[in-house]
Amino acid sequence: MMNEIQARREKRILRYGSPLFNFKNTALAPGEVEVFEFGERARVTQKYLPFNFLSITNNSTVNIEINFEDKVKKTVPAGVIMSFESIWFRRVSIKNLDTSNTANQNTIEITVQRLPVKEDISRMPPELPVIQKIKLLLFGG
């Protein structure tokens, strides 16, 4: 019975995606890193992992680096909003790149979501078989 429920949930998530989940930073001293393990931070996010969309709002006065599971790193300047799609992740970290200033608590907001698969599939090469696209999306490639 549980497998049927899980299968229906997974199908619904693939078709409709997940709700948006918001997280804010703790104070980050110069050079300090904060890790966001989404499955551990909020239990409700576990059933939607991995995510494939992230928006970060850096309202702090320092530049930060966002790291997607040690695969992709991007710099987010102070006062900037950036969005990332099609990077599958369960964990990200942010690092204060400033050498003298602290990023105050709650000045960096991260919003994550699992987008519907149909949107990701539309960005893939059309000659790729659908089943292969779904495997790539679910398990990476």
C-alpha positions in Angstrom: 0.0 0.0 0.0 2.8 2.4 0.9 4.5 1.8 -2.5 1.3 2.8 -4.3 1.0 6.0 -2.3 4.7 6.8 -2.9 4.3 6.1 -6.7 1.3 8.4 -6.9 3.1 11.1 -5.0 6.2 10.9 -7.3 4.0 11.0 -10.4 2.2 14.1 -9.0 5.6 15.8 -8.2 7.0 15.0 -11.7 3.9 16.5 -13.2 3.2 19.5 -11.0 6.5 20.1 -9.1 6.7 21.1 -5.5 5.7 24.1 -3.4 8.3 26.9 -2.9 10.4 26.5 0.2 12.2 29.5 1.7 15.3 29.6 3.9 17.3 32.5 5.4 20.9 32.6 6.5 22.5 32.9 9.9 25.1 35.6 10.4 28.2 34.8 8.2 31.5 36.1 9.4 34.2 36.8 6.7 35.0 33.6 4.9 32.4 31.6 6.8 30.3 28.9 5.1 26.7 27.9 5.9 25.4 24.6 4.5 21.7 24.1 3.7 20.9 20.4 3.8 17.3 20.7 2.7 16.2 17.2 3.8 17.4 18.0 7.3 16.4 21.6 7.6 12.7 21.0 7.0 11.3 17.5 7.1 8.5 18.5 4.6 11.1 19.0 1.9 12.3 15.4 2.0 9.6 14.0 -0.3 10.4 16.6 -3.0 14.2 16.1 -3.2 16.2 16.6 -5.3 15.3 20.2 -6.2 16.0 21.7 -9.7 15.3 25.4 -9.1 16.9 27.9 -6.7 16.4 31.7 -6.4 18.8 33.6 -4.1 18.3 37.1 -2.9 21.4 38.7 -1.5 20.3 41.7 0.5 23.6 41.7 2.5 26.5 44.1 1.9 28.9 41.3 0.9 29.4 39.2 -2.2 28.7 35.5 -1.6 29.4 32.3 -3.4 26.7 29.6 -3.7 27.9 26.0 -4.1 25.6 23.3 -5.4 26.9 20.0 -3.9 30.5 20.9 -4.9 29.4 20.6 -8.6 28.6 24.2 -9.6 29.8 27.4 -7.9 28.5 30.8 -8.7 29.2 34.3 -7.2 26.2 36.3 -6.1 27.1 40.0 -5.7 25.6 42.1 -2.8 22.2 43.4 -3.5 21.4 41.0 -6.4 18.7 38.4 -7.0 19.8 35.4 -9.1 17.9 32.2 -10.2 19.2 28.8 -11.3 17.3 26.1 -13.1 18.1 22.6 -14.2 20.9 22.0 -11.6 19.7 19.1 -9.5 20.7 19.4 -5.8 19.9 18.3 -2.3 22.3 20.6 -0.6 23.8 24.0 -1.2 26.3 26.1 0.7 26.8 29.8 0.8 30.2 31.4 1.6 30.9 35.0 2.6 33.6 36.1 0.1 34.3 39.4 2.0 37.5 39.6 4.0 36.3 42.1 6.6 32.5 42.4 6.7 29.8 40.1 8.1 26.7 39.1 6.3 24.0 39.8 8.9 21.4 37.2 9.8 18.3 37.0 7.5 19.9 39.1 4.8 20.2 36.2 2.3 17.1 34.4 1.3 17.1 31.1 -0.6 14.0 29.8 -2.3 14.0 26.2 -3.7 11.5 24.2 -5.7 11.3 21.1 -7.7 10.0 22.2 -11.1 7.7 20.0 -13.1 9.7 17.6 -15.3 7.9 18.6 -18.5 9.7 22.0 -18.3 13.1 20.3 -18.0 12.3 17.8 -20.7 11.5 20.6 -23.1 15.0 22.0 -22.6 16.7 18.7 -23.6 17.7 17.7 -27.1 14.6 16.4 -29.0 16.4 13.3 -30.3 16.9 12.0 -26.8 14.3 9.3 -25.9 11.8 10.4 -23.2 12.7 7.5 -20.8 16.4 8.5 -21.0 15.4 12.1 -20.3 13.5 11.1 -17.2 16.4 9.0 -15.9 18.8 11.9 -16.4 16.4 14.2 -14.6 15.9 11.9 -11.6 19.4 10.5 -11.3 21.6 13.1 -12.9 24.0 12.6 -15.8 
